[in-house]
Amino acid sequence: MSLTGHHAVITGAGSGIGRAVAERLAEAGCQVTLVGRHVGRLAETADRIGDAAFIAPADVTDPEMLAAAVHAGRDRFGPIDILVNNAGAASSAPFLKTTADDLRTMLALNLEAPAEAARLVLPGMLTRRWGRIVSIASTAGLKAYPYVSAYVAAKHGLVGLTRALALEFASKGVTVNAVCPGF
């Protein structure tokens, strides 16, 4: 499938799934904005891709940093057609040792940041009546696992958010999906 002329923003693009998605989208013809906290890892991804890549460092849990990264990518490559919400992490602890801060951290990274990224790109997608938002959730968004309750709650929330956005925007040309890889 050719995606020539499309612009994709990928969070957590410095390694793993994010890097692989960025490389594959670039191979398909996309220009890719690479968002993440680790500039060195983003630079490695950009080096593997070449001129079709732009580095926009940001902590996605900081709404101002995330907005600045998205706007910088838009300034470089134009309107955003594809968003891949990949940034994420899992903390592990028995529930009774999981603090309120642990829960807030998991929700901020795995649920709130993808929601904010979607808010940033959706207006342009709706204007153009075309867009794709893909969130990398987890099997933990579909079923529970012990010792990762905060992560499970956040990923269940992300799957629910994805389903709601998919229903809300499908008739407006924007497709919203989640991918749920296992450990």
C-alpha positions as CSV (number, residue, x, y, z in Angstrom):
1,M,0.0,0.0,0.0
2,S,1.4,3.4,-1.0
3,L,1.1,6.2,1.6
4,T,3.1,8.6,-0.5
5,G,2.4,12.2,0.5
6,H,0.9,11.3,3.9
7,H,2.4,12.5,7.2
8,A,2.4,10.3,10.2
9,V,3.2,11.1,13.8
10,I,4.5,8.2,15.9
11,T,4.9,8.5,19.7
12,G,7.5,6.3,21.4
13,A,9.3,6.1,18.0
14,G,12.8,5.6,19.4
15,S,12.6,1.8,19.8
16,G,10.6,-1.4,19.6
17,I,7.1,-1.2,18.1
18,G,7.3,2.6,17.5
19,R,10.6,2.3,15.6
20,A,9.3,-0.6,13.5
21,V,6.0,1.3,12.7
22,A,7.9,4.4,11.8
23,E,10.2,2.5,9.5
24,R,7.4,0.7,7.8
25,L,5.3,3.8,7.3
26,A,8.4,5.5,5.8
27,E,8.9,2.5,3.5
28,A,5.3,2.9,2.4
29,G,6.0,6.6,1.4
30,C,5.0,8.5,4.6
31,Q,6.9,11.4,6.0
32,V,7.2,10.6,9.7
33,T,7.5,12.8,12.8
34,L,9.2,10.8,15.5
35,V,8.1,11.8,19.1
36,G,9.7,10.5,22.3
37,R,11.8,11.4,25.3
38,H,15.1,9.8,24.2
39,V,16.7,12.1,21.6
40,G,19.5,9.6,20.9
41,R,17.1,6.8,20.2
42,L,14.9,9.0,18.0
43,A,18.1,10.0,16.1
44,E,18.9,6.3,15.5
45,T,15.4,5.8,14.1
46,A,15.7,8.9,12.0
47,D,19.1,7.8,10.7
48,R,17.6,4.4,9.6
49,I,14.8,6.2,7.8
50,G,16.6,9.2,6.2
51,D,15.1,12.5,5.0
52,A,11.5,11.3,5.5
53,A,12.0,11.5,9.2
54,F,11.8,14.5,11.6
55,I,12.7,14.3,15.3
56,A,10.3,16.1,17.7
57,P,11.5,15.3,21.3
58,A,8.8,15.4,23.9
59,D,7.5,13.8,27.1
60,V,4.0,12.9,25.9
61,T,2.6,13.2,29.4
62,D,3.4,16.9,29.3
63,P,0.5,18.4,27.1
64,E,2.6,21.5,26.2
65,M,5.6,19.4,25.1
66,L,3.3,17.1,23.1
67,A,1.5,20.0,21.4
68,A,4.9,21.6,20.5
69,A,6.1,18.3,19.0
70,V,2.9,17.8,17.0
71,H,3.1,21.4,15.7
72,A,6.8,21.1,14.9
73,G,6.0,18.0,12.8
74,R,3.1,19.8,11.1
75,D,5.4,22.8,10.3
76,R,8.0,20.4,8.8
77,F,5.8,18.0,6.8
78,G,2.3,19.5,6.7
79,P,-1.0,18.2,7.8
80,I,-1.0,15.1,9.9
81,D,-2.9,12.2,8.3
82,I,-1.9,9.3,10.6
83,L,-1.3,9.2,14.4
84,V,0.2,6.2,16.0
85,N,-0.1,6.4,19.8
86,N,2.7,4.0,20.8
87,A,4.5,5.6,23.8
88,G,3.8,3.6,26.9
89,A,5.2,1.7,29.8
90,A,4.1,-0.8,32.4
91,S,4.7,-0.7,36.1
92,S,4.5,-3.9,38.1
93,A,3.6,-4.2,41.8
94,P,1.0,-6.0,43.9
95,F,-2.2,-3.9,44.1
96,L,-1.7,-3.1,47.8
97,K,1.7,-1.7,47.0
98,T,0.5,0.3,44.0
99,T,0.2,3.9,45.1
100,A,-2.1,6.6,43.8
101,D,0.9,8.2,42.1
102,D,1.7,4.9,40.4
103,L,-1.9,4.8,39.1
104,R,-1.8,8.4,37.9
105,T,1.5,7.8,36.1
106,M,0.1,4.8,34.2
107,L,-3.1,6.7,33.3
108,A,-1.1,9.8,32.2
109,L,1.2,7.8,29.9
110,N,-1.1,5.1,28.6
111,L,-4.5,6.9,28.4
112,E,-4.3,10.6,28.8
113,A,-1.4,11.2,26.4
114,P,-3.1,9.2,23.6
115,A,-6.3,11.2,24.2
116,E,-4.4,14.5,24.0
117,A,-2.6,13.5,20.9
118,A,-5.9,12.6,19.2
119,R,-7.3,16.0,20.3
120,L,-4.3,17.7,18.6
121,V,-4.7,15.9,15.2
122,L,-8.4,15.3,14.9
123,P,-9.4,18.8,13.8
124,G,-7.2,18.7,10.7
125,M,-8.3,15.1,9.9
126,L,-12.0,16.1,10.2
127,T,-11.4,19.1,7.9
128,R,-9.8,16.9,5.3
129,R,-12.3,14.1,6.0
130,W,-9.5,11.6,6.1
131,G,-7.3,10.3,8.9
132,R,-6.1,7.3,10.8
133,I,-5.5,7.0,14.5
134,V,-3.9,3.8,15.8
135,S,-3.2,3.2,19.5
136,I,-0.9,0.5,20.6
137,A,-2.8,-0.9,23.6
138,S,-2.1,-4.3,25.0
139,T,-3.8,-7.6,25.7
140,A,-3.9,-6.0,29.2
141,G,-6.6,-3.8,27.6
142,L,-8.7,-6.8,26.9
143,K,-8.2,-9.0,30.0
144,A,-6.7,-8.6,33.5
145,Y,-3.3,-9.7,34.7
146,P,-2.1,-9.8,38.3
147,Y,0.5,-7.4,39.6
148,V,-0.1,-4.8,36.9
149,S,-3.4,-3.4,38.0
150,A,-2.6,0.3,37.1
151,Y,-1.4,-0.7,33.7
152,V,-4.4,-2.9,33.1
153,A,-6.7,-0.1,34.1
154,A,-5.0,2.4,31.8
155,K,-5.0,0.0,28.8
156,H,-8.6,-0.9,29.4
157,G,-9.3,2.8,29.3
158,L,-7.4,3.2,26.1
159,V,-9.3,0.4,24.4
160,G,-12.6,2.0,25.6
161,L,-11.4,5.4,24.3
162,T,-10.5,3.9,21.0
163,R,-13.9,2.2,20.6
164,A,-15.7,5.5,21.5
165,L,-13.7,7.6,19.0
166,A,-14.1,4.9,16.3
167,L,-17.9,5.2,16.6
168,E,-17.8,9.0,16.8
169,F,-15.6,9.7,13.8
170,A,-16.1,6.8,11.4
171,S,-18.8,8.6,9.4
172,K,-16.5,11.6,9.2
173,G,-13.6,9.9,7.3
174,V,-11.4,9.1,10.3
175,T,-10.7,5.5,11.3
176,V,-9.6,4.8,14.9
177,N,-8.3,1.5,15.9
178,A,-6.2,-0.2,18.6
179,V,-3.7,-3.0,18.3
180,C,-3.3,-5.2,21.4
181,P,0.1,-7.0,21.4
182,G,1.0,-9.4,24.2
183,F,4.0,-9.4,26.4
